[in-house]
Amino acid sequence: MTAGPVAWHRFATLADASEALAEAVAIRLKERLAEKGEVSLVVPGGTTPARFLAALGRQELPWEKVTLLPTDERFVAADDVASNERMLREQFAPLTQGRVRFLSFHGHGSDIEAAASQLCAELAELPPLDLVVSGMGTDGHIASLFPGGEAIFNAMPDSGIVVARPPGLPPRLSLSRERLVGAGWASLLVSGAAKEAVLKDAAARATPLPVDMLLGREQGLDVYWAKE
C-alpha cells in the first residue's frame, strides 16, 4: 500500500488548532451527509481534545444523523474520572443533550473479553467509518494501540475491537487497526515539540510505532499540530 499525503496544519496554540479542526470536521460531516444521509464520527479521549469537542459541538449540524463513538475506552465505570465517555458527555454538547447517536463502549458486563465480543458485533453493523479524529501519546500510541502490543492489534482476522492491557494501567477497549486505518478521512490532533518529533521521525524508525499506521494510510492524513 502506498502512503497518501500527510497534510500539516500548524498553529500557535491548541485552542487555535482545535477550532480549525472543528471547522474542518464540520465541513466533511456536511459533505458526507449530503452524499449518504448519515455519517459516523470517531473522536479521542484524554485531555487534549476537550476544546475541539466543545467547538465541534457548537457547529450547526443535523446531529441526529451522526453516529459518534470513541477511539477507545478504559475498562472502568462510565462515570469514572478516567472514563473517556464521561469526558465526551461533559464536553460535546450534542451528546450531553442526547441529539447524537452514540456507540458506548460501556454497559457490556464485567468481563472485558465478553464486552469486546459484544462491541465487535455492534460495530459489525456499521459500514466503514467515515471520519476519525485521533490523539497520540509521546510514545506513539493511538487509541489504545500501544508500542509492544503489535501481536495483538495486528492479529488477523481483524475483529474491529482490541483488548489492550498496558502495564500498570487499567485494561482498555480500542478500535482496531483496520477500523482506524480504513476510515474515509483521518486526522491527528497533537501539541508540543515532543509529539512533532515522533511524527517527523517516522521515516527513519527501524521499528514502526502504532501512529505510523495512520501516517501510512493510502487515503492520507491531516495533522493538526499546536506549538503549545
GUGU-432358 format. One record per residue: residue in three letters; y, x, z of N, C-alpha, C, O, CB in turn. Coordinates in steps of 0.02 Angstrom, whole numbers, plus 32768, in hexadecimal, padded with zeros to 4 digits. Glycine has a CB too. Layout:
# GUGU-432358
alaYXZYXZYXZYXZYXZ...
# end
This chain:
# GUGU-432358
met7FC4802A8000800080008000803E802C80008045805A802880007FD0803Dthr806C801D7FD380AA80437FCF80DE80247FFD80EA7FE87FFC80C480457F86ala80FE804E8025813180358054816E801D802E8184803D7FFF8144806B8087gly81887FE4804581C67FCA802882027FEB804781FB8018807181C97F7F8032pro823E7FD78033827B7FF6804D82877FE7809682797FB080AE82B77FE08024val82A2801880B982B8800E80FF8304800E80FE8323804180EE829B8046812Fala83217FD5810E836A7FCE810D83857FD5815483727FB08181837F7F8980EEtrp83B28005815C83D18010819E84147FEC81A2843E7FF0817583DB805D81AAhis841D7FC781D9845D7FA681E884747FC3822A84567FB7825E84557F5681EBarg84AA7FE9822984BF800F826384FD7FEF8284852B7FD9826284CE8058824Fphe84FC7FEE82C685337FCF82EC85437FFA8329851A80208342851F7F878301ala85817FF2834085968018837B85777FFD83BA8567802483E885E280178381thr856E7FBB83BE85557F9D83FC851B7F6E83ED85137F5583B6858D7F778421leu84F27F62842084BA7F34841A84D47EED840E84B47EC683EB848F7F368459ala850D7EDC842B852A7E9A842085397E8F83D6852A7E5983BB856A7E918449asp85567EC183B585657EBB836E85257EB6834485207E8E8316858F7EF78356ala84F47EE0835484B57EDE833084927E9B833884757E80830984877F178347ser84967E80837584757E40838384957E07835C84727DDC834184787E3183CEglu84D77E06835984FA7DD2833484E97DD682E984DD7DA482C985477DD8833Eala84E97E1382CE84DA7E1C828784937E08827784867DE7824584E67E658273leu84647E1B82A2841E7E08829784167DBC829B83F17D9F827483F17E2B82CAala84377D9C82CA84337D5482D0844A7D328290842C7D018279845D7D3B830Cglu84817D4B8273849A7D2E823584687D3A81FC845D7D0D81D384DE7D4D8223ala844B7D7581F9841A7D8481C483DC7D5881CA83C37D3F819884067DCE81C7val83C47D4F8207838A7D248211839A7CDC820083727CBA81E083717D28825Bala83D57CC4821383E87C7F820383EA7C7481B883D47C40819F842D7C708222ile84057CA4819384077C9E814A83C17C99812D83B47C708102842C7CDA812Barg83947CC38145834F7CC3812B832A7C84814183017C6A811B83297D018143leu83377C6B817C83187C2C8191832E7BF3816283047BCA814D832B7C1B81D9lys836E7BF1815283877BBC812683677BC280E083567B9080C283D47BBF8121glu83607BFF80C883427C09808682FA7BF0808582E57BCE805683447C538072arg82D47C0280B8828E7BEE80B982867BA380C782577B8480AE82697C1580EEleu82B27B8780ED82B07B3E80F882BE7B1A80B7829F7AE680AA82E37B29812Dala82EB7B33808F82F97B15804E82BD7B19802082B17AED7FF783367B35802Eglu82977B4F8025825D7B5A7FFB821F7B33801281FB7B167FEA824D7BA47FF8lys82147B33805481D57B1B807081DA7ADD809C81A97AB980A481B57B518097gly82157AD180B8821D7A9780E4820E7AA5812D82227A7F815981F17A6180CDglu81EC7ADD813B81E07AF3817F81D67B3E817F81C87B5C814B81A27ACE819Eval81DD7B5C81BA81DD7BA581BC81C67BBC820081CE7B99823282247BC181ACser81A97BF9820381957C17824281C07C54825181D47C788223814A7C2A8241leu81CE7C5E829081F97C9582A781DA7CB582E481CB7C93831582417C7C82B6val81D17CF782E181B57D1D831881ED7D47833782127D688313817A7D4B8301val81F37D45837982287D69839B820B7D9383D481D67D8283F0825E7D3983B6pro822D7DCA83E682137DF6841A82277DE1846082547DB7846A822A7E3D840Egly82067DFE849182197DF584D7823F7E3284F0825B7E5784C981DB7DE88503gly823F7E3A853182647E72854F82AD7E62855982C07E278557825D7EB08523thr82D57E948564831C7E8A857383497E928536837E7E73853283337EB985A9thr83367EBD850683617ECB84CC83737E8D84A483AD7E88848F833E7EFC84A0pro83457E5D849783567E27846A837C7DED848883897DBC846583187E0C844Cala83907DF084C783B07DB784E783EF7DA084C183F77D6484B583C37DC8852Farg841A7DCF84AF84577DBD848B84487DA2844584687D73842E84867DF98486phe84187DBF842584037DA783E383EB7D5E83E883FF7D3483BF83CC7DD383C5leu83C27D50841883A77D0C842083DE7CDA842F83DE7CA2841583727D0A8457ala840D7CED845B84447CC1846A846F7CB3842C84837C7A842084707CDF84A2ala847C7CE7840584A47CE083C8847F7CB58394849E7C8A837484B67D2583ABleu843F7CC1838C84187C9A835C84167C50837184197C24834683D17CB68356gly84117C4483B1840D7C0083CA844D7BD883BD844B7B9A83BF83FF7C008412arg84847BFA83B184C37BD883A284CA7BC5835984F87BA2834684FD7C0383B7gln849D7BDD8330849F7BCE82E8848C7B8582DC845E7B6A82FC84707BFD82C0glu84B07B6582AE84A17B1F829C84687B1D826A84717B2C822F84E17AFC827Fleu842E7B0B828383F27B08825A83C77ACC826F83CD7AB582A783C97B49825Fpro839D7AB28242836E7A7D825583347A9C827C82FD7AA4826183557A568217trp833F7AAC82BA830E7AD282E182CC7AAE82E982997ACD82F5832A7AE08325glu82CC7A6C82E1828E7A4682E7825C7A5882B082217A4782B5829C79FB82E6lys82737A7A827B82487A8F824482317AD7824C82107AF2821F826C7A858202val82437AF6828382337B3C828F81FD7B4182C582017B2082F982727B6482A5thr81CA7B6A82B881977B7A82EB81A67BC0830681A57BF182E1814F7B7682CDleu81B47BC3834681C67C018368818A7C1B838E81667BF483AE82027BF78396leu81807C5D838D814C7C7B83B781607CC283C881867CE283A381087C7A8393pro81477CDB840181587D1F8416812C7D5383F380F57D4383DC81527D268462thr81457D9083EF811B7DC683D580E17DD3840380AA7DE683ED81447E0583CBasp80EC7DCA844480B97DDA847680CD7DBB84B981047DA184C180B17E27847Dglu809E7DBE84E880AB7DA2852A80807DC5855E80457DD38553809F7D57852Barg809E7DD1859880787DEA85D1804D7DB285EC80627D7885ED80A77E078608phe80117DC286037FE37D8F861D7FF47D8186667FCF7D9186947F997DA58617val802F7D62866F80497D4E86B0805C7D0586AB80577CE7867580877D7B86C5ala80727CE786E180887CA286E080C57C9A86B180ED7CC886AA809A7C898727ala80CB7C60869281017C55866281467C5B868281767C6D866080FA7C118643asp814A7C4E86C3818B7C5386E581947C94870B81C47C9D873081937C198716asp81657CC38701816A7D05872081A67D2A870481B77D2286C981297D2E8715val81C67D53872D82017D78871781F07DA686DD821D7DB886B6821E7DA08750ala81B17DBA86D6819C7DE786A081887DC2866081787DE1862E81637E1286B7ser81887D80866281717D58862981A47D5885F081DF7D4B85FB81637D11863Fasn818D7D6785B481B97D62857A81CE7D1A856D82067D0C855981977D80853Cglu81A07CEC857881B07CA6856C81E97C8F859B82157C6A858581737C7A8577arg81E87CA685D8821E7C94860682617CAC85EA82937C8785EB82127CB2864Bmet82637CE985D182A17D0485B582B67CDB857782F17CCC856F82987D4D85A2leu82877CCA854C82977CA4851182B47C60852382E47C4A850482587C9B84E6arg82977C40855482B07BFE856882F57C028587831D7BD38583827F7BDD8599glu83047C3A85A683467C4385C5837B7C53859183B57C3F859883437C7985FAgln83697C79855D839B7C94852F83A27C6D84ED83D77C6F84CE838A7CDA851Fphe836E7C4B84D8836E7C2B849783777BE0849E83487BBC84AF832D7C3B8470ala83B47BC8849283C77B8384A083997B4F847F83877B1F84A1840D7B77848Bpro83867B568440835A7B23842283187B1B844782FC7AE48449834D7B3583DAleu82FE7B51846582C17B4C848C82D07B2C84D082AA7B0184E682A17B918496thr83057B4184EF831A7B23852F83217AD88529830F7AB28556835B7B438548gln833D7AC284F1834B7A7C84E583127A5684C483187A1A84B783897A7584BAgly82DA7A7884B782A17A56849982AA7A438450828B7A13843982907A1A84C0arg82D57A68842C82E47A5683E682BD7A7F83B382C67A768377832D7A5E83DAval82927AAC83CA826B7AD6839D82227AD383B182117ACD83EC82857B20839Farg81F67AD5838081AE7AD8838E819E7B1E83A981B87B50839181847AC8834Ephe81737B2083DC81667B6083FD811B7B69840780FA7B3F8424818A7B648440leu81027BA283F080BC7BB583FC80BB7BE2843A80C87C1E8435809D7BD883BEser80AA7BC4847280AA7BEA84B1806A7C1384B780347BFE84A280AF7BBA84EDphe80707C4F84D380377C7984E2801B7C6A85277FEC7C8B853E80497CC284DBhis80387C39854980217C25858B7FF97BE485877FF57BC38554805D7C1C85BBgly7FDA7BD385C07FB67B9485C67F717B9385A77F587B5E85957FDE7B5F85A6his7F537BCD85A17F107BD185837EDC7BEA85B57EAA7C0885A17F127BFE8546gly7EE87BDF85F57EB87BF186277EC47C3686457EF27C5A86317E747BEE860Bser7E987C4986747EA27C8786997E7A7CC2867E7E817CFA86967E8E7C7C86E1asp7E507CB6864C7E2A7CEB862C7E4D7D0185ED7E557CD985BE7DE17CD4861Dile7E637D4085EB7E8D7D5685B37E677D5685707E857D49853C7EA87D9B85C1glu7E277D6685717E017D6685337DFA7D1F85187DFF7D1484DB7DBC7D86853Eala7DED7CEF85447DE97CA9852F7E2C7C9085167E307C6B84E67DCF7C7D8568ala7E617CA585397EA47C9285247EB37CAD84DE7ED17C8B84B47ED97CAB8556ala7EA07CEB84D17EAA7D0984907E867CE2845A7EA17CD784237E947D52848Fser7E497CCD84687E227CA684377E447C6384277E467C4F83ED7DDB7C9A8451gln7E5D7C42845B7E807C03844F7EBF7C0D84267ECE7BE683F97E927BE28492leu7EE47C4284367F217C5184107F117C6283C77F357C4F839A7F477C8A8431cys7EDA7C8683BD7EC67C9683797EBB7C5783507ECE7C5283167E867CC18379ala7E9A7C2583707E8D7BE7834E7ECE7BC2833D7ED57BA683077E5F7BBA8378glu7EFD7BC2836C7F3D7BA2835F7F647BC683297F837BA782FD7F677B9E839Fleu7F627C08832B7F877C3082FA7F687C2882B57F8C7C2A82827F867C7A830Eala7F277C1D82B27F057C1682717F1D7BD8824C7F157BD3820F7EBA7C13827Bglu7F397BA882707F527B6B82507F977B76822F7FAE7B4C82097F577B338283leu7FB67BAF823E7FF77BBE82207FEE7BE881E17FBF7C1081DD80247BE38252pro801A7BE081B080187C0D817680327C51818A80467C5B81C380437BF0813Bpro80307C82815C804D7CC4816D80937CBC818980B97C918173804E7CF2812Fleu80A57CE581B980E57CDF81DA811E7CED81A981187D17817D80E97D108216asp81557CC981B2818E7CD0818581BC7D09819A81C97D36817281B47C908182leu81D57D0681D782057D3881EF81ED7D56823181D87D31825E824B7D1881F7val81F07D97823681DF7DBA827482197DE6828982317E0F8262819E7DE5826Bval822F7DDD82C6825F7E0B82E5823A7E2F831D821F7E0E834A829F7DE58301ser82387E70831A82127E97834C82417EC7837082747EDD835681D97EBE832Agly822E7ED683AD824D7F0E83D0821F7F4A83CA81ED7F4883A782597EFC841Bmet82317F8083EC82087FBC83EB82167FE4842A824F7FEA844082167FE683ACgly81E28000844781EA802C848181F78073846A81EC8085843081AD802984AEthr820E809D8498821A80E3848781D98108847781DB813F845C823F810584BFasp81A080EB8489816081088477814780F1843381118104841C812C80F884ACgly817080C78411815D80AF83CF8133807083CF8119805D839B813A80E383ABhis812A80508409810280128409812B7FD883F081687FD583F980E78003844File810A7FA983D081277F6A83BB80FC7F3183D680BF7F3883DC812F7F66836Dala811B7EF883E580F77EC2840780D37EE2844280F27F05846A80C47E9D83D5ser80917ED58448806A7EF9847B80347F24845A7FFC7F298472804A7EC884ADleu80477F418422801C7F7183FF80357FB7841280687FCE83F9801C7F6683B1phe80107FD7843F80268016845C80028052843D7FCA804B8425801A801584A8pro8023808C843D800180C984277FC180D484507FC280CB848D802F8107842Dgly7F8C80E6842F7F4C80F084517F1F80B3844D7EE480B7845D7F5781028498gly7F3A807A84397F12803D84357EFD802C83EE7EE97FF383E17F3980048451glu7F00805D83C27EF3804F837B7EAD8034836F7EA4800B83427EFC808E8353ala7E7B804A83957E378031838A7E337FE683947E0A7FC483767E07805483BAile7E5F7FCC83BF7E5F7F8383CB7E877F5F83977E6F7F3083787E7B7F748411phe7EC67F75838B7EEF7F4D835E7EE57F5C83157F007F3982EA7F377F57836Fasn7EBD7F8F83057EAA7F9B82C07E657F7F82B07E4D7F8782787EAC7FE582B1ala7E457F5F82E17E027F4482D77E027F0E82A27E337EE8829B7DE67F29831Amet7DCD7F0A827C7DC67ED882487D867EAF82577D567ECB82707DC37EF88201pro7D857E6E82487DBD7E4982297DF67E3E825B7DEC7E3D82987DA57E06820Dasp7E317E3682407E6C7E2B82697E6E7DE2827F7E6F7DB582557EAD7E3E8243ser7E6F7DD782C17E6A7D9282DA7EAE7D7182E47EB27D3482ED7E467D92831Bgly7EE47D9882E17F277D7C82EB7F447D8A832F7F817D8D83377F257D3382E0ile7F197D9283617F2F7D9F83A67F087DDB83C27ECB7DDF83B97F257D6083D3val7F2B7E0783E37F0D7E4284017F177E40844D7F4C7E2E84657F2C7E8483E4val7EE37E5184727EE87E5984BA7EF87EA284C87ED17ECF84B57EA67E4284DFala7F307EAF84E97F457EF384F97F437EFE85447F557ED2856B7F8D7F0184DEarg7F2C7F3885587F287F4A859F7F497F8E85AA7F267FBF85B67EDD7F4B85B7pro7F8B7F9285A57FAD7FD285B07FA47FE985F87FA97FC186267FF87FCC859Fpro7F96802A86027F8A804386457FC4803586757FFE804186647F7D808E8642gly7FB3801C86B07FE5801186E380127FD586D980417FCA86FF800F804C86E9leu80037FAD86A5802D7F72869680017F3486907FC47F3A868880547F7D8654pro801E7EF886967FF67EBC868E7FD87EB886487FF67ECF861880227E7E869Cpro7F9C7E9C86427F807E9285FF7FAC7E6485D67FD47E3E85F17F387E768603arg7FA57E6885947FD37E4385697FAD7E25852D7F787E3C851A800B7E718550leu7FCB7DF285127FB67DD484D37FEA7DE5849E80267DDD84AA7FAB7D8784D9ser7FD47DFB846580037E1184317FEE7DF783ED7FB37DF183DE80077E5E8430leu80207DE883C480117DDD837E7FF27E1C836180027E54837680507DC98357ser7FC67E1383317FA07E4B83157FC67E7082DF7FFB7E5A82C87F5E7E3282FAarg7FAC7EA882CD7FC87ED082977FD07EA7825780067EA882397F9C7F0D8289glu7F9C7E8482437F9F7E6082047FD47E2A82067FF77E2081D47F5B7E4181F4arg7FDA7E07823D800C7DD1824280537DEE823F807F7DD1821E80027DAA8283leu805E7E25826180A17E42826280B37E61821E80EA7E56820480A67E778298val80867E88820380937EAB81C480967E7A818A80BA7E868159805D7EE181B7gly80717E44818E806E7E15815780A67DE2815380A67DB88127802F7DF1815Bala80D67DE68181810E7DB6818081377DBE8141813B7DF48124813A7DC081BEgly81567D86812C817F7D8880F181BB7DB780F781CC7DDA80C781977D4480E1trp81DB7DB7813282157DE3813F820E7DFD818681FB7DD781B382597DBE8134ala821E7E3C819182187E5881D482547E8481E382717EA481B781D77E8181DAser82667E868223829E7EB08238828E7ECD827D82657EB382A382E07E87823Bleu82B07F04828B82AE7F2482CC82F37F2182EB83257F2E82CA82957F6E82C6leu82F67F11832B83347F148351832C7F4A838683057F4183B583477ECF8371val83517F81837F834A7FBA83AC838F7FD883BB83BF7FCC8397831B7FF0838Eser83927FFE83F183D1801F840283C38064841F838F8070843D83FA7FF48433gly83F48090841783F080D2843683D58108840983B180FB83D983C780CE8473ala83E78146841A83D3818083F28388818D83F4836B81A383C383F881BD840Aala8369817F842E8322818E843482F88163840482CA817B83E5830A8182847Dlys830A812483FF82E480F883D282F48107838982C98101835E82F380AE83E2glu8332811A837C8343812E83388318816A832482FF816C82EB838F81408333ala830F8199835182E781D58342829F81C38333828081E0830682EB8207837Bval828381948359823E817E834E8236816483068205817482E5822A81488380leu8266813D82EF8263812182AC826E81568277824C81568244829680E982A4lys829D8183828382AD81B68252827481E88249826D8205821382EC81DB8267asp824C81F2827D82188224827B81D7820B825D81A5822F825C820A823D82C0ala81D681CD8244819781AE822D817381D881F9813781E181FD81A581698212ala819881F181C88178821481908158825681A78129826D818781AB8222815Aala8171827481DC815982B581F2812182AF8226810582E2823A819182DD820Farg81118273823D80DF826C82718099827B825980848263822480E18226828Eala807582A3827F802F82AF826F8004827482827FD382648260801682EE8293thr8016825382BA7FF2821782D1802181DC82CF805381DC82F27FD582228319pro801281A982A68040817082A18047814B82E38019814A830C80278141826Bleu8080812D82EC808E81018325808A80B8830D808F80AB82D280D381108344pro8081808A833C807D8043832780B8802C82FD80AE800582CF807880188364val80F48044830C812F802D82E581298041829C814880228271816F804A8303asp81028074828D80FA808A824880DA8054821D80E1805581E080D180CB8245met80B68026823C809A7FEE821780D17FC481F780CB7FAD81BF806E7FC38244leu81087FBA821D81407F94820181687FBF81CF817D7FA6819B816E7F7D823Aleu81717FFE81DF8195802A81B281728031816E8192803D813B819E806F81D1gly81318029816F810A8030813280FC7FEF810D80D47FEF80DE80CA80518141arg811C7FB8812281107F78810181227F7980B781577F9480A481377F428125glu80F87F5D808F81067F58804781447F2D803B81697F38800A80CB7F3A8022gln81507EFD806881897ECF806081CA7EEE807981FF7ED08070817C7E8F8085gly81C77F28809882037F4880B382127F3480FA81EF7F0A8117823E7F398087leu82467F51811682597F45815B82A47F4D816282C27F7A814482337F75818Basp82C37F21818A83097F28819B830F7F4181E382F47F228211832F7EE48192val83337F7781ED833D7F94823083847F86824683B47F9C8226832E7FE18230tyr838B7F62827D83CC7F56829B83D17F8382D883B27F77830C83D67F0982AFtrp83F97FB882D183FD7FEC830484447FED832284767FEA82FE83EB803182E6ala84467FF2836484867FF88387848A803C83AA8459805383C7848F7FBF83BBlys84C4805B83A684CD809C83C684C28097841184A580C38430851380B783B8glu84DB8060842E84D28056847784D2800D848884CB7FFA84C28509807B849E
# end
